[in-house]
Amino acid sequence: MKKLFAVRIWNEVVVVAEDEHDAQSIAIGSLRDVDAPSFGAHASPMKRFPEDWEPSAIPFGNDNKAERDLTIQNWIDIGAAPEYKAKP
């Protein structure tokens, strides 16, 4: 059975920009141009919702047509995140 994982991805790039906000926007918009091997990644079973994610969001990795529309909450409900602890 598939499970939900929280994956932290990081990299450091250099951009030319007017200010920090512009620099962040340029960096995010340029991620397709960064070589994948230069990224670091760490996956762990999802124990909490990552920042800026909502239960109604569709997680990455739903390549099965029957699962494509399942939300994070749907996956939790069918047992894909046994380590997840809801906040009281």
Residue pairs with C-beta under 8 A, 6 or more apart in sequence:
1 79
1 80
2 61
2 67
2 75
2 80
3 45
3 46
3 80
3 81
3 82
4 45
4 46
4 59
4 72
4 75
4 76
4 80
4 81
4 84
5 43
5 44
5 45
5 46
6 43
6 44
6 45
6 46
6 47
6 48
6 50
7 41
7 42
7 43
8 41
8 42
9 39
9 40
9 41
10 39
10 40
10 41
11 34
11 38
11 39
11 40
13 27
13 30
13 34
15 23
15 26
15 27
15 30
16 26
17 23
17 25
17 26
45 81
45 82
45 83
46 81
46 83
46 84
47 81
47 83
47 84
47 85
48 84
48 85
48 87
49 55
49 72
53 72
54 72
55 71
55 72
55 73
55 76
56 71
56 72
56 73
57 71
57 72
58 68
58 69
58 70
58 71
58 72
59 70
59 71
59 72
59 75
62 68
62 69
62 70
75 81
76 84
